[in-house]
């Protein structure tokens, strides 16, 4: 089978690649065929042709497939598993977490010697994970968390849990599910799956074996769970816990996930700008209180896609801040006004901006040497722009921050 590369973006297509014309909810890729050809595309594929080519390649190479989903943590766990296994095996990272995106990963990134395909599998509606696992049936599955994400489309956490559980029933019958024992909804769907004969292993923040030693440079108890989860999967794939412990000394978090960056005036930035939901916001604020010894500063953007629970969940963040030792809080976005309104004047100095006024926020913060600054918000708020403005070396942004390529330059 002759190998070729594809692109779904006419602006980023490279000479010799096929342009895939996708008809989506908001746009139609067929409108950009001429632009793609001008940019060097060697031809055009439709969605059906893309899926057939990706399926043929998967069938030819026949890698072991690891499918990872969850309301939060799935990108981190996928990255951890990839970092561990790729030290010993030829691995392909499936980071474009839909059926469409993973097909692109398979065609562009998977070579004939690939042993493991570690695929992040996202969803925002019922049936989506079934489609993805029909295309890429996992040998191992992971569910990291189930919580208040995508409520705008699915309505209830119970509906989210049922949609996430599709990955379990799409797994090969010989497969094993690795599930978070600390999450009530995951326990529910996991027990139901086990009762049908499915094989389940449970993880928490506690290492499953004495030989597994967790690294000290990764922030947050939830990330300790993520590391344990990745270690269990790697162990199932053939590595000993002793081998894994050595590899973990060099493990790195993906961009935008509680990464420490040097800020102006020798401050410490906790960059958690990839996305935000109520659970990850709670984790991030708790981590802020554990890092550094001087002022604690939180710059928080809206949490999106929470549906009818949006007001309640933003109010809860403000109430949480009242119980924590945080000195200054800047809130960005219409929904975040509810966070700001809840903060007691005696708890922290507050600032609110309806839109992302980066320089105005930076001026108000009056950053001092030794400040620890958390920056967090949903993807649509683009909080990484604030991190960029606070960095001591902003020229390093392309290497350190999320959403730095041409698709996001608007």
N, C-alpha and C positions, 0 to 999 in steps of 0.2 A: 504494500500500500504506500503510494507516494505521499510524503509528508508535506504539508503546507501550513502557512500561518494565516490568521484571520484578525479582523478588527471590526468592532461595532460602532466606531466613532470615525466619521469621515474626516475630522480635523486631525486625528492622530494616526490614521492609516499610513503605513510605510510602503515604499516601492516593493512590489513583489508579493504583498499580502492581498488576500481576498477581503472585500468589504461585505459585511453581513447586513442586509437591509431588513431591519426589524420594525414591524408596525406595533407601536405601543399605545398606551392610553393617552399620552400627551403629544406624541409626534409620530411621524411616519418616516422611517429610514429611507424609503424609496425616493423621497424628495432630495436626498443628499448623494444619490448615486453619481451624478455628474461631478460633484465636488470631490468625491472619493477617487474617481478615476483621474481627475486632474492632479490629485496629490500622489498618484503613483499606484493605486490599486490595480492588480492584474486581472481582476474579474469581480463578479458579484455573486453572492450566495443568498438564498432565502433561508428562513428559519428551519424549514424542514430539512434542507440539504445540510445545514450546520449540525443538526441533531444526528442525522444519519452518519455523517463523517466522524463525529465524536464517539458515537456508539460503536462504530466499526473499529476505531482505534482502541477503545477500552477492551473490546472483545479480543483484539489481536494481542495486546500486551498483557491483559488479565492481571492487573495489580491487585493487591489486597487493599480494599477500600475502607477507610475510617471516616465515618460521617459524624460531624459535631454540630449540635444545635443548642439553643438556649436563648432565653430572653436577654441575658447579658453574660459575658465571659466566653462566648464561643470563639471569637477571634483570638483571644489570648490562649485558650486551651489548644486551638488548632495550631497556633504558632509554637507553643511549647512542645507539642507532640512532634511537629516537624523538626524543630531544633534538636530534639533528642534522637529521633530515628535517623536523621540525615547524617549523623556522625558515623553511622555504620552501614546504612543502606542507601541505595538510589531512591530518592523520594520526589514526588511531585506535590506541590502545595496548591490546593484548590481554594483560593481566597475570594473568588468572585461568586458569592454564595447563593446563586440561583441556578436553576437548570440551564439557563442560557449562559450565565457566566462560567459555570463549571465546564461546560462544553468548550468554551474559549480556552480555559486553562488546559484542558486535555489536548487540544490541537496545538496550542502554542508552546506548552511547557513540558509535556510528557514524552520522554524518549523511550526507546524500545527496551531498555534495561530497567525501567521503573519497577520497583518492588512494592512501594506503598504509595497510594493516592490519599492524602490527608485532606479531606474536603469539608470546609465550613458550609453548612446547609442552613440558610435563613428562610424565613417565611413571614408574610404579613396577612395571609388569609388561609382558610381551611382548604385542604386539598393540595396545597403547594408542595409540602414535603413528600406527599405520596408521588407526585409527578417527578420530583427530583430523585427519589429512591427507586422508582421504576426505571429511571435512566441509569442511575449509579447505585445499585443495591449494595449496602455496606456489609462488610464482614464484622466490623465492630462499630457500635454507636455510642455516642456520649450525649447526655442532656445535662447542661451545666446549671441552669436556673429556669424557673418558670415564675414570672411575676407580671407586674402591670406595664406591659409594653404591647403596642398595637391594639389597645382597647378601642381606639377610634374605629377600627374596622371589624374587630371580633366581638366587642361588647362586654365580655366577662372573662375573668381569669380562667374559669372552667372551660370556656371555649378555646382559649389559648392552650391550655393543657391538652385538650383533645387533639388540637392541630399539631402540637409538638410531638405527641405520642405516635403520630403517623410514621416517624422515623424508626420506631421500634418494630412496627409491623411491616415496614419495607425492608428490613434487614434480612440477610440470608438466613435460612433456618438453622444453620450451624453456627450462627454468630453469637456474640456476647454484647450485652448493653452495660455500660459503665455509668452509673447514675448517682446524683448528689443526694446523700441521705439526709442532709440538713434542710431540704426544701420539701414542704408538705405536699405540694402538688406533684412533684416528681415522685415522692414516695407512693402517692395514690396511683399514678399511671404505671409506675414500675411494678408494684404489687399485682395490679391487674394483668400486666404483661407476663409476669412470672407465673401467674395462675393459669395462663394459656399454654405453659410449657416453655416459655422464653427463658434464656439464661441471663441472670443479672448479677453484677458485682456492684457493691455500694462503696462510695468514697466520702470522706469528710476532710477536715484540715489535719487529721492525725495520720502520720505515715503508716502504711499497712505492714511494714517490716522494719526491724531495727537497723538494717543496713541502709535504709533510705534516709539520707540526711538532707534536710531542706536548706536552700541557700538563704543567706541573711540579707541579701541586697534587694529582695523583692518586697515591696510594701503591701500591707493589707492582709488580714486573715483570709479574706475571700480568695486572694491570689495564692495563699498556701493551699487552699482546696484545689485551685486550678492546677497547681504543680503536682499535687498528689494524684489528681485525676490523670494528668498526662503521663505520670510515672507508671500508674497501673496499666494504662494502654500500652506503653512501651514494653512493660514486662510481659504482657500477653503476646507481644510481637517478637519476643525472643531475647530481650536485654535483661540482665540481672539487676537487682536494685543497687548493688554495689557499683556496677558500671554506670547506672543512671545518676547516682550521687556525684560521681566525678564530672559527668557532663553538666549537671546542674550548676556547677561553679561558674559556668560561662553563659547561663541562660539569660535572655533579655526579654523584657516586655515589648510588645508591639508599640508603635507610635501612638501617642494620645491616650495611653493607659497608665496613669500614675507614674509617669516618667519624671525624674528629677533633672532640671535644667538650670544652669546658672543664670540669674537675672541681674538687672541693673543694680548698682550699689551693693554688690555682693549678696543679693537676696537669693532665696531658693524658690524656684517655681516648681510646683507639682502640676505637670501638664496632663490633664485628664479630659481632653477636649474632643475625643473621638465621638462620644455620644453621652446621653444622660437619661436615666429613668429613676424612679424613687429609690430603688434598692441601691443602685450604683452611686447615687448622690449621697445617701447615708454613709456608705463605705468610704467615699472620698473625704467627706467632712470629718469622719473619725480619724482617718489617716493624717489629715491636716493637723489635728491636735496632737499627734504623736511625733511629728517631725520638727526638728529645730527647737530652740529654747527662747526665742524672742517673739515679736508680734506675729499673730496669725491673721492672714488676710484671705477672704474668700471672694472670688469673682464668679458669679453664677448666672448662667443663661437659662432660658426657658427649657422645660422638659416637654417635648412634643408627643403627639399621638397617644394622649392619655384619655381622650374622649370625655365622658361625663365625670370622670374622676380627676380631671385636671386641676380644678380649683382646690379640691380636698388635698391632693398630693403636694401641691405647691405650699399650701398653708402648713402642712406637716413639716416641710423642710424648714420653714421659719421657726416653728415651735422647737424643732431639734436644735437649731442654732442657739436658742435661748438656754439650752441645757449644756452647751459646749463653751469652752474658753476661746472664743474667736473675737478679735479686736475690731476688724473692719470688714464690712460686707458690701460689695457692689452687685446690684442685680440688673440684668439686661433682658429686655423683652416684656411684652404686655403681661404674660402669665406670671412672670417673676415679680411683678408688683405685689402679688399676694405673699411672696416670701418676705419682701421688704416690710410689708405692713404688719407682719406678725412679730418682727424683731423688737424687743423691748429697748427703749432708748438707753437704758442702763447696761444693756448687754453688749452692744457693739455699735460703732458708728455706721450709718447706713447711707447708701447712695443708690438712686434708681435712674435708669435711662431706658426709655421705651424702645430705642434702637441702639445698635452697636456703635457708640461714639467713642472709639478707641482712645484718642488722645485726651478727651475730656475725662475719661475714667482714670487713665494713668496719672493725670495731673491731680485728681482728687485723692488718689491713694497715698501720695507723698511717701513713696517707698523709702525705707531706711535700710541700712546695712543689717543683715541678719534676719530680715523679714522672711517668713515662709508664706508663699502665695499659691493658693489652689485656684486653678482656672478650669471651669467645667460647664458644659451645656450640651444641648442636643445638636446634632449635626447641622440642622438648618439654621442655627444661630451663628455658626462660624466663629466660635470662641477662640480658635487657634490664632486668629488675627490679634487678639489681646496678648496671648503668649508671645507672639512675634514682637509686639511693641515693647514687651517687658524684658526681652532677652538681652543679655550682655553682648552676645555675638549673633545678631539677627541674620547674618550671612549664612549661618548654619541651619536656618529654618528648613530648607529642602531636605536635609538629612535627618532632622529631628521631629518635624511636625507633620500632622496629617493634612491631607487635601492641599498639596502644594503643586500638583501638576496642572497642565493647561486646561483641563476640564473644569477646574474650580476658579479660574481667573475671570470672575465677573462680579 
